[in-house]
Amino acid sequence: MTARTRSPRPSSLEARLRTAESLCEQRGSRLTPIRRKVLEILLSHGRSLKAYELLDEIKQVQSNATPPTVYRALDFLVEQGLIHRLDAVNAWTACHDAAGEPHDLLIVCTSCGRVAELSDPALSAQLTQKVTDSGFILTNLETELRALCQACHASQGEADHGHTHGHGH
């Protein structure tokens, strides 16, 4: 099985925002100032953020911003494929390669919110077949896996002295 990891391209924040604007224009949509600001915040943090963390930052530039303002921007950005909604940590993260090849696996650090994007067509085909064999129709191929990044695992390992917690099913 070959999986390709997606990481942020070395381009600047402004270049990534221009790419997002271009993608929206190609799709007949508009990256409004608030949508652009939400995307900019997610891109600049390099990790997932919760809606209220985003709202706090938005309020620094638009003091009258409300939760629905942020949620509407997030919904738009997800629809455009510019960000991911992460159920594992109830947060959002910028898509590292919005203009590139599709990716279908997101590895989410449940401690710090860091995200890796992977593409593994063979694994995705196997998952799709398993779902079909069980009598379901897959509606979204993007899969989240909960994990700890190396740094969080190392710091947790020091705190736990090697003990593991959880249940195995």
Backbone as ProteinMPNN parsed JSONL, in Angstrom:
{"seq_chain_A": "MTARTRSPRPSSLEARLRTAESLCEQRGSRLTPIRRKVLEILLSHGRSLKAYELLDEIKQVQSNATPPTVYRALDFLVEQGLIHRLDAVNAWTACHDAAGEPHDLLIVCTSCGRVAELSDPALSAQLTQKVTDSGFILTNLETELRALCQACHASQGEADHGHTHGHGH", "coords_chain_A": {"N_chain_A": [[0.856, -1.175, 0.0], [0.636, 2.124, -0.917], [0.963, 5.283, 0.32], [0.549, 8.732, -0.001], [1.766, 11.558, 1.578], [0.462, 14.713, 2.31], [1.715, 17.874, 2.699], [2.017, 21.277, 3.855], [2.52, 23.387, 1.085], [5.502, 25.082, 0.029], [4.811, 27.684, -0.575], [3.962, 31.148, -0.139], [1.777, 32.681, 2.311], [0.151, 34.648, 1.148], [0.208, 33.817, -1.532], [-1.146, 31.396, -1.352], [-3.651, 32.299, -0.557], [-4.332, 33.766, -2.837], [-4.521, 31.657, -4.643], [-6.743, 30.336, -3.555], [-8.718, 32.326, -3.96], [-8.739, 32.35, -6.75], [-9.594, 29.716, -7.298], [-12.191, 29.839, -6.245], [-13.33, 31.791, -7.939], [-13.19, 30.409, -10.397], [-15.117, 28.538, -9.908], [-17.376, 29.982, -9.819], [-17.907, 31.321, -7.484], [-17.443, 33.527, -4.634], [-14.788, 34.756, -2.723], [-15.326, 36.284, -0.05], [-14.438, 39.141, 2.056], [-14.653, 38.311, 4.819], [-14.712, 35.523, 4.623], [-12.246, 35.142, 3.451], [-10.596, 36.062, 5.5], [-11.085, 34.175, 7.554], [-10.037, 31.884, 6.3], [-7.392, 32.75, 5.998], [-6.583, 32.94, 8.692], [-6.733, 30.223, 9.455], [-4.837, 29.123, 7.686], [-2.524, 30.461, 8.545], [-2.164, 29.564, 11.151], [-1.596, 26.843, 10.96], [-2.602, 24.564, 12.138], [-5.483, 22.835, 13.438], [-8.423, 24.714, 14.315], [-10.934, 25.693, 16.635], [-14.335, 26.865, 16.259], [-14.946, 29.039, 17.97], [-12.43, 29.94, 18.659], [-11.625, 30.929, 16.225], [-13.582, 32.931, 15.948], [-12.82, 34.681, 18.025], [-10.413, 35.674, 16.969], [-11.328, 36.841, 14.588], [-12.905, 38.877, 15.607], [-11.022, 40.737, 16.335], [-10.533, 42.179, 14.066], [-13.032, 42.667, 13.045], [-15.204, 43.776, 14.973], [-17.939, 43.393, 15.451], [-18.545, 40.815, 14.718], [-20.264, 37.688, 14.736], [-21.096, 34.368, 16.034], [-22.702, 33.003, 13.954], [-21.727, 34.305, 11.662], [-19.089, 33.386, 11.435], [-19.565, 30.604, 11.254], [-21.014, 30.472, 8.833], [-19.036, 31.295, 7.028], [-17.197, 29.222, 7.42], [-18.723, 27.007, 6.521], [-18.972, 27.669, 3.795], [-16.244, 27.613, 3.009], [-15.612, 24.917, 3.441], [-17.351, 23.729, 1.569], [-16.144, 24.634, -0.746], [-13.833, 23.215, -0.743], [-11.596, 24.196, 0.487], [-10.999, 24.078, 3.139], [-11.051, 21.689, 5.86], [-13.521, 20.025, 7.766], [-13.201, 18.809, 10.926], [-14.287, 16.202, 12.588], [-13.207, 14.685, 14.624], [-11.936, 16.366, 16.44], [-13.66, 18.428, 16.673], [-13.29, 20.788, 15.065], [-11.73, 22.95, 12.584], [-9.556, 22.901, 9.722], [-7.118, 24.24, 7.479], [-6.992, 23.24, 4.082], [-4.205, 21.657, 2.863], [-3.486, 21.358, 0.231], [-5.296, 22.505, -1.697], [-5.58, 23.111, -4.415], [-4.468, 20.983, -5.633], [-4.002, 17.439, -6.133], [-6.691, 15.247, -5.159], [-7.233, 14.213, -1.757], [-7.75, 11.672, 0.657], [-7.545, 10.753, 3.234], [-7.345, 11.899, 6.509], [-5.173, 12.579, 9.068], [-5.475, 13.216, 12.374], [-4.175, 14.94, 15.073], [-5.187, 14.429, 18.231], [-4.462, 15.827, 20.403], [-2.931, 18.274, 19.932], [-4.068, 19.234, 17.603], [-2.875, 19.223, 15.113], [-2.712, 18.349, 11.616], [-2.406, 15.857, 9.111], [-2.529, 15.275, 5.656], [-3.386, 12.613, 3.608], [-3.085, 10.52, 0.721], [-4.343, 7.61, -0.546], [-5.198, 5.704, -2.861], [-5.623, 2.898, -3.252], [-6.225, 1.898, -0.675], [-8.501, 3.421, -0.171], [-10.197, 2.413, -2.144], [-10.495, -0.174, -1.162], [-11.807, 0.354, 1.281], [-14.17, 1.499, 0.31], [-15.258, -0.713, -1.022], [-15.654, -2.473, 1.155], [-17.603, -1.055, 2.582], [-19.687, -1.065, 0.707], [-20.071, -3.843, 0.522], [-21.17, -4.28, 3.003], [-23.685, -3.365, 2.745], [-24.147, -0.649, 2.476], [-24.037, 2.677, 1.058], [-21.406, 4.637, 0.22], [-21.066, 8.001, 1.076], [-19.229, 9.975, 1.421], [-15.883, 10.057, 0.895], [-13.747, 10.96, 2.365], [-11.767, 10.25, 5.126], [-11.24, 10.347, 8.593], [-8.621, 9.843, 10.839], [-7.878, 9.329, 14.159], [-5.147, 10.318, 16.098], [-1.924, 10.658, 17.711], [0.442, 13.159, 17.246], [3.998, 12.977, 16.663], [5.361, 14.681, 18.497], [3.418, 15.212, 20.515], [2.911, 12.624, 21.352], [5.389, 11.93, 22.409], [5.602, 13.789, 24.534], [3.367, 13.06, 26.036], [4.02, 10.458, 26.596], [6.144, 10.807, 28.351], [4.758, 11.921, 30.487], [2.961, 9.891, 31.154], [4.587, 7.778, 31.696], [4.842, 5.598, 29.999], [2.407, 4.176, 30.173], [-0.579, 2.968, 28.677], [-3.78, 4.122, 27.682], [-7.294, 3.631, 27.327], [-9.555, 1.751, 25.239], [-9.744, -1.258, 23.39], [-11.367, -1.627, 20.673]], "CA_chain_A": [[0.0, 0.0, 0.0], [1.413, 3.351, -0.991], [0.213, 6.478, 0.717], [1.301, 9.979, -0.171], [1.433, 12.55, 2.595], [0.395, 16.09, 1.848], [2.1, 18.86, 3.704], [1.873, 22.603, 3.261], [3.476, 23.752, 0.048], [6.366, 26.15, 0.528], [4.391, 28.996, -1.04], [3.611, 32.122, 0.889], [0.378, 32.803, 2.706], [-0.542, 35.436, 0.113], [0.059, 32.983, -2.728], [-2.196, 30.411, -1.077], [-4.921, 33.029, -0.582], [-4.623, 34.057, -4.254], [-4.978, 30.392, -5.222], [-8.113, 30.134, -3.075], [-9.583, 33.268, -4.683], [-8.825, 31.881, -8.129], [-10.454, 28.527, -7.31], [-13.58, 30.289, -6.041], [-13.769, 32.447, -9.181], [-13.407, 29.356, -11.399], [-16.336, 27.804, -9.53], [-18.492, 30.918, -9.794], [-18.131, 31.762, -6.105], [-16.653, 34.692, -4.245], [-14.124, 34.705, -1.429], [-15.605, 37.583, 0.571], [-13.406, 39.484, 3.053], [-14.735, 37.507, 6.037], [-14.3, 34.166, 4.259], [-10.798, 35.218, 3.236], [-9.959, 36.218, 6.809], [-11.166, 32.881, 8.226], [-9.049, 31.031, 5.644], [-6.067, 33.281, 6.34], [-6.294, 32.537, 10.078], [-6.461, 28.783, 9.459], [-3.562, 28.904, 7.006], [-1.397, 30.989, 9.316], [-1.96, 28.786, 12.373], [-1.0, 25.561, 10.626], [-3.235, 23.504, 12.921], [-6.928, 23.027, 13.464], [-8.955, 25.675, 15.285], [-12.365, 25.605, 16.919], [-15.072, 28.023, 15.753], [-14.85, 30.198, 18.867], [-11.067, 30.467, 18.529], [-11.681, 31.745, 15.011], [-14.385, 34.116, 16.247], [-11.996, 35.599, 18.815], [-9.466, 36.348, 16.074], [-12.098, 37.677, 13.659], [-13.362, 40.063, 16.341], [-9.937, 41.717, 16.386], [-10.629, 43.019, 12.866], [-14.448, 42.973, 12.826], [-15.679, 43.643, 16.353], [-19.35, 42.989, 15.519], [-18.7, 39.45, 14.199], [-21.037, 36.782, 15.595], [-20.87, 32.97, 15.661], [-23.216, 32.631, 12.629], [-20.84, 34.854, 10.633], [-17.966, 32.458, 11.299], [-20.067, 29.321, 10.767], [-21.335, 30.603, 7.404], [-17.754, 31.312, 6.312], [-16.652, 27.864, 7.488], [-19.517, 26.16, 5.62], [-18.575, 28.01, 2.429], [-14.879, 27.153, 2.769], [-15.675, 23.459, 3.328], [-17.981, 23.443, 0.27], [-15.18, 24.954, -1.8], [-12.674, 22.331, -0.62], [-10.442, 24.978, 0.951], [-10.727, 23.659, 4.516], [-11.667, 20.435, 6.28], [-14.223, 19.957, 9.046], [-12.625, 17.677, 11.635], [-15.181, 15.717, 13.636], [-12.411, 14.104, 15.706], [-11.581, 17.389, 17.437], [-14.666, 19.486, 16.565], [-12.548, 21.966, 14.632], [-11.501, 23.086, 11.152], [-8.168, 23.117, 9.335], [-6.94, 24.582, 6.069], [-6.561, 22.173, 3.187], [-2.828, 21.96, 2.488], [-3.275, 21.26, -1.211], [-6.635, 22.705, -2.253], [-5.549, 23.149, -5.873], [-3.763, 19.804, -6.116], [-4.719, 16.174, -6.218], [-7.556, 14.98, -4.005], [-6.721, 13.359, -0.685], [-8.91, 11.017, 1.236], [-7.305, 10.393, 4.627], [-6.835, 12.971, 7.36], [-4.675, 12.1, 10.352], [-5.702, 14.351, 13.263], [-3.639, 14.811, 16.423], [-6.263, 14.782, 19.156], [-3.915, 16.643, 21.481], [-2.572, 19.638, 19.51], [-4.866, 19.643, 16.452], [-2.137, 19.152, 13.852], [-3.365, 17.461, 10.656], [-1.686, 15.423, 7.914], [-3.417, 14.827, 4.583], [-2.816, 11.489, 2.884], [-3.838, 9.964, -0.394], [-4.061, 6.196, -0.758], [-6.317, 5.211, -3.67], [-5.877, 1.468, -3.054], [-6.919, 1.757, 0.606], [-9.833, 4.004, -0.344], [-10.994, 1.454, -2.912], [-10.831, -1.267, -0.245], [-12.822, 0.852, 2.215], [-15.413, 1.647, -0.45], [-15.785, -2.06, -1.248], [-16.134, -2.98, 2.454], [-18.853, -0.349, 2.873], [-20.67, -1.607, -0.231], [-20.346, -5.234, 0.926], [-21.974, -4.294, 4.226], [-25.03, -2.905, 2.419], [-24.236, 0.811, 2.54], [-23.49, 3.458, -0.05], [-20.515, 5.66, 0.761], [-21.443, 9.349, 0.641], [-18.068, 10.852, 1.534], [-14.727, 9.187, 0.992], [-12.74, 11.49, 3.275], [-11.753, 9.519, 6.385], [-10.396, 10.905, 9.658], [-8.035, 8.919, 11.802], [-7.426, 10.027, 15.364], [-3.808, 9.876, 16.45], [-1.086, 11.657, 18.371], [1.633, 13.46, 16.467], [5.221, 12.527, 17.357], [5.677, 15.557, 19.636], [2.438, 14.985, 21.585], [3.125, 11.27, 21.857], [6.595, 11.97, 23.249], [5.33, 14.494, 25.791], [2.419, 12.26, 26.798], [4.761, 9.292, 27.062], [6.886, 11.222, 29.535], [3.797, 12.145, 31.576], [2.319, 8.628, 31.532], [5.617, 6.778, 31.964], [4.634, 4.425, 29.171], [1.103, 3.527, 30.315], [-1.556, 3.294, 27.632], [-5.15, 4.254, 28.173], [-8.302, 3.466, 26.293], [-10.075, 0.412, 25.06], [-9.404, -1.734, 22.053], [-12.376, -2.227, 19.796]], "C_chain_A": [[0.894, 1.227, 0.0], [0.537, 4.532, -0.647], [1.11, 7.681, 0.525], [0.817, 10.958, 0.882], [1.45, 13.925, 1.969], [0.824, 16.983, 2.994], [2.018, 20.225, 3.049], [2.938, 22.854, 2.205], [4.282, 24.947, 0.538], [5.941, 27.55, 0.101], [3.964, 29.89, 0.124], [2.116, 32.108, 1.19], [-0.407, 33.555, 1.636], [-0.764, 34.628, -1.16], [-1.055, 31.961, -2.533], [-3.571, 31.076, -1.065], [-5.312, 33.394, -2.014], [-5.127, 32.803, -4.958], [-6.428, 30.116, -4.819], [-9.09, 31.052, -3.8], [-9.795, 32.815, -6.121], [-9.738, 30.653, -8.237], [-11.923, 28.912, -7.141], [-14.123, 30.934, -7.307], [-14.07, 31.417, -10.256], [-14.712, 28.612, -11.15], [-17.549, 28.716, -9.457], [-18.852, 31.406, -8.403], [-17.217, 32.938, -5.79], [-16.076, 34.501, -2.85], [-14.251, 36.095, -0.809], [-14.52, 37.905, 1.601], [-13.466, 38.62, 4.318], [-14.307, 36.065, 5.763], [-12.784, 34.109, 4.092], [-10.067, 35.294, 4.57], [-9.971, 34.896, 7.582], [-10.12, 31.926, 7.627], [-7.631, 31.47, 6.002], [-5.658, 32.85, 7.759], [-5.936, 31.055, 10.124], [-5.121, 28.467, 8.794], [-2.38, 29.337, 7.867], [-1.134, 30.19, 10.592], [-1.314, 27.431, 12.1], [-1.49, 24.399, 11.471], [-4.729, 23.763, 12.899], [-7.314, 24.021, 14.559], [-10.446, 25.436, 15.456], [-13.032, 26.909, 16.473], [-14.909, 29.249, 16.657], [-13.436, 30.768, 18.934], [-10.997, 31.376, 17.3], [-12.45, 33.036, 15.263], [-13.582, 35.142, 17.036], [-11.012, 36.364, 17.929], [-10.175, 37.272, 15.088], [-12.523, 38.968, 14.344], [-12.279, 41.119, 16.479], [-9.967, 42.653, 15.177], [-12.06, 43.416, 12.529], [-15.168, 42.746, 14.151], [-17.129, 43.173, 16.471], [-19.597, 41.58, 14.984], [-19.416, 38.575, 15.228], [-20.746, 35.338, 15.182], [-21.456, 32.59, 14.286], [-22.346, 33.154, 11.475], [-19.698, 33.878, 10.368], [-18.444, 31.115, 10.74], [-20.433, 29.369, 9.289], [-20.057, 30.599, 6.567], [-17.139, 29.911, 6.293], [-17.396, 26.927, 6.545], [-19.116, 26.399, 4.167], [-17.202, 27.43, 2.107], [-14.798, 25.63, 2.664], [-16.249, 23.079, 1.967], [-17.017, 23.658, -0.886], [-13.931, 24.064, -1.747], [-11.416, 23.042, -0.143], [-10.059, 24.652, 2.388], [-11.41, 22.32, 4.754], [-12.365, 20.634, 7.613], [-13.733, 18.69, 9.718], [-13.541, 17.26, 12.785], [-14.402, 15.213, 14.844], [-12.112, 15.101, 16.813], [-12.546, 18.572, 17.406], [-14.018, 20.821, 16.18], [-12.424, 21.951, 13.112], [-10.02, 23.304, 10.919], [-8.115, 23.46, 7.855], [-6.523, 23.339, 5.299], [-5.166, 22.563, 2.692], [-2.631, 22.04, 0.981], [-4.603, 21.417, -1.953], [-6.648, 22.673, -3.778], [-4.902, 21.907, -6.471], [-4.643, 18.585, -6.222], [-5.598, 15.967, -4.992], [-6.843, 14.089, -2.987], [-7.927, 12.825, 0.065], [-8.733, 10.608, 2.684], [-6.736, 11.598, 5.375], [-6.418, 12.346, 8.686], [-4.697, 13.305, 11.285], [-5.086, 14.061, 14.628], [-4.71, 15.314, 17.387], [-5.769, 15.615, 20.328], [-3.677, 18.089, 21.029], [-3.361, 20.127, 18.303], [-4.129, 19.649, 15.132], [-2.788, 18.122, 12.935], [-2.398, 17.118, 9.528], [-2.721, 14.93, 6.917], [-2.706, 13.73, 3.806], [-3.704, 11.111, 1.714], [-3.393, 8.517, -0.58], [-5.236, 5.589, -1.522], [-6.642, 3.732, -3.442], [-6.637, 1.233, -1.743], [-8.345, 2.303, 0.508], [-10.744, 3.064, -1.125], [-11.415, 0.283, -2.024], [-11.931, -0.844, 0.738], [-14.179, 0.969, 1.521], [-16.061, 0.283, -0.669], [-16.342, -2.656, 0.037], [-17.474, -2.348, 2.814], [-19.969, -0.904, 1.987], [-21.07, -3.034, 0.161], [-21.223, -5.312, 2.165], [-23.365, -3.706, 4.005], [-25.226, -1.406, 2.499], [-23.672, 1.435, 1.271], [-22.675, 4.589, 0.559], [-20.887, 7.034, 0.206], [-20.282, 10.338, 0.715], [-16.855, 9.967, 1.769], [-13.68, 9.693, 1.977], [-12.871, 10.827, 4.646], [-10.797, 10.182, 7.357], [-9.886, 9.783, 10.534], [-7.518, 9.743, 12.963], [-6.086, 9.438, 15.785], [-3.144, 10.932, 17.327], [0.109, 11.905, 17.46], [2.853, 13.037, 17.291], [5.491, 13.353, 18.607], [4.717, 15.317, 20.801], [2.596, 13.598, 22.187], [4.33, 11.247, 22.793], [6.309, 12.659, 24.58], [4.331, 13.731, 26.648], [3.105, 11.022, 27.369], [5.563, 9.61, 28.305], [5.947, 11.374, 30.725], [3.202, 10.832, 32.08], [3.31, 7.547, 31.937], [5.31, 5.471, 31.248], [3.297, 3.732, 29.316], [0.199, 3.932, 29.166], [-2.933, 3.301, 28.24], [-6.11, 4.03, 27.019], [-8.765, 2.029, 26.227], [-9.858, 0.011, 23.614], [-10.562, -2.413, 21.354], [-12.48, -1.429, 18.548]], "O_chain_A": [[1.801, 1.348, 0.824], [-0.509, 4.746, -1.261], [2.296, 7.644, 0.853], [-0.384, 11.162, 1.057], [2.345, 14.259, 1.193], [0.344, 16.85, 4.12], [1.956, 20.326, 1.823], [4.116, 22.566, 2.415], [3.808, 25.73, 1.361], [6.648, 28.515, 0.391], [3.651, 29.419, 1.217], [1.311, 31.589, 0.418], [-1.505, 33.142, 1.263], [-1.812, 34.744, -1.794], [-1.822, 31.695, -3.458], [-4.55, 30.48, -1.514], [-6.49, 33.339, -2.367], [-6.049, 32.87, -5.771], [-7.242, 29.709, -5.649], [-10.166, 30.617, -4.209], [-10.907, 32.89, -6.645], [-10.554, 30.56, -9.154], [-12.794, 28.368, -7.821], [-15.252, 30.656, -7.709], [-15.079, 31.522, -10.954], [-15.336, 28.114, -12.087], [-18.634, 28.276, -9.077], [-19.975, 31.854, -8.169], [-16.338, 33.293, -6.575], [-16.786, 34.132, -1.915], [-13.403, 36.964, -1.012], [-13.756, 37.017, 1.98], [-12.42, 38.234, 4.838], [-13.617, 35.455, 6.58], [-12.128, 33.163, 4.529], [-9.029, 34.657, 4.746], [-8.969, 34.537, 8.2], [-9.406, 31.243, 8.362], [-6.771, 30.634, 6.278], [-4.518, 32.446, 7.986], [-4.952, 30.67, 10.756], [-4.36, 27.635, 9.29], [-1.356, 28.656, 7.911], [0.002, 30.144, 11.065], [-0.561, 26.928, 12.934], [-0.846, 23.351, 11.51], [-5.183, 24.791, 12.397], [-6.636, 24.152, 15.578], [-11.131, 25.024, 14.519], [-12.366, 27.934, 16.329], [-14.751, 30.368, 16.167], [-13.259, 31.949, 19.233], [-10.392, 32.447, 17.334], [-12.022, 34.111, 14.841], [-13.652, 36.338, 16.752], [-10.804, 37.562, 18.118], [-9.681, 38.359, 14.787], [-12.503, 40.035, 13.729], [-12.588, 42.286, 16.716], [-9.486, 43.783, 15.25], [-12.282, 44.389, 11.809], [-15.677, 41.656, 14.415], [-17.507, 42.608, 17.498], [-20.751, 41.187, 14.813], [-19.2, 38.708, 16.432], [-20.21, 35.103, 14.099], [-20.775, 31.915, 13.514], [-22.246, 32.508, 10.432], [-19.381, 33.58, 9.217], [-17.804, 30.55, 9.854], [-20.188, 28.405, 8.564], [-20.008, 29.967, 5.512], [-16.621, 29.47, 5.267], [-16.77, 26.133, 5.842], [-18.941, 25.452, 3.4], [-17.016, 26.823, 1.052], [-14.004, 25.106, 1.884], [-15.706, 22.211, 1.283], [-17.07, 22.946, -1.888], [-13.068, 24.159, -2.62], [-10.304, 22.553, -0.343], [-8.934, 24.916, 2.811], [-12.237, 21.877, 3.958], [-11.856, 21.333, 8.488], [-13.837, 17.606, 9.143], [-13.558, 17.904, 13.835], [-14.886, 15.305, 15.972], [-12.041, 14.734, 17.986], [-12.29, 19.6, 18.034], [-14.173, 21.832, 16.865], [-12.943, 21.059, 12.441], [-9.309, 23.818, 11.783], [-8.962, 23.024, 7.074], [-5.789, 22.493, 5.81], [-4.968, 23.659, 2.168], [-1.716, 22.711, 0.506], [-4.983, 20.554, -2.744], [-7.638, 22.246, -4.372], [-4.8, 21.792, -7.692], [-5.86, 18.679, -6.379], [-5.282, 16.458, -3.908], [-5.957, 13.31, -3.339], [-8.987, 13.451, 0.099], [-9.691, 10.154, 3.309], [-5.776, 12.228, 4.932], [-7.209, 11.67, 9.343], [-4.024, 14.303, 11.028], [-5.424, 13.066, 15.268], [-5.088, 16.485, 17.355], [-6.565, 16.06, 21.155], [-4.164, 19.025, 21.664], [-3.332, 21.32, 18.0], [-4.702, 20.043, 14.116], [-3.351, 17.136, 13.409], [-1.662, 17.98, 9.047], [-3.677, 14.248, 7.288], [-1.558, 13.897, 3.394], [-4.911, 11.351, 1.721], [-2.206, 8.24, -0.75], [-6.154, 5.031, -0.923], [-7.813, 3.353, -3.44], [-7.589, 0.453, -1.711], [-9.281, 1.71, 1.044], [-11.926, 2.933, -0.806], [-12.545, -0.197, -2.113], [-12.87, -1.599, 0.991], [-15.207, 0.584, 2.079], [-17.274, 0.138, -0.518], [-17.4, -3.284, 0.012], [-18.376, -3.032, 3.297], [-21.068, -1.18, 2.468], [-22.249, -3.388, 0.137], [-21.939, -6.294, 2.362], [-24.139, -3.561, 4.952], [-26.361, -0.936, 2.582], [-22.932, 0.802, 0.518], [-23.198, 5.401, 1.323], [-21.008, 7.202, -1.007], [-20.35, 11.42, 0.133], [-16.813, 9.211, 2.74], [-12.807, 8.928, 2.387], [-13.942, 10.839, 5.253], [-9.676, 10.539, 6.993], [-10.635, 8.885, 10.92], [-6.808, 10.731, 12.775], [-5.913, 8.22, 15.824], [-3.738, 11.965, 17.64], [0.718, 10.959, 16.961], [2.735, 12.77, 18.487], [5.812, 12.802, 19.66], [5.15, 15.228, 21.95], [2.434, 13.418, 23.393], [4.29, 10.614, 23.848], [6.721, 12.174, 25.634], [4.438, 13.753, 27.874], [2.809, 10.594, 28.484], [5.659, 8.786, 29.215], [6.296, 11.001, 31.845], [2.966, 10.669, 33.277], [2.913, 6.509, 32.466], [5.489, 4.385, 31.799], [3.067, 2.748, 28.614], [0.202, 5.083, 28.731], [-3.216, 2.575, 29.194], [-5.751, 4.227, 25.858], [-8.402, 1.202, 27.063], [-9.797, 0.861, 22.725], [-10.72, -3.631, 21.434], [-13.274, -1.761, 17.668]]}, "name": "protein", "num_of_chains": 1, "seq": "MTARTRSPRPSSLEARLRTAESLCEQRGSRLTPIRRKVLEILLSHGRSLKAYELLDEIKQVQSNATPPTVYRALDFLVEQGLIHRLDAVNAWTACHDAAGEPHDLLIVCTSCGRVAELSDPALSAQLTQKVTDSGFILTNLETELRALCQACHASQGEADHGHTHGHGH"}
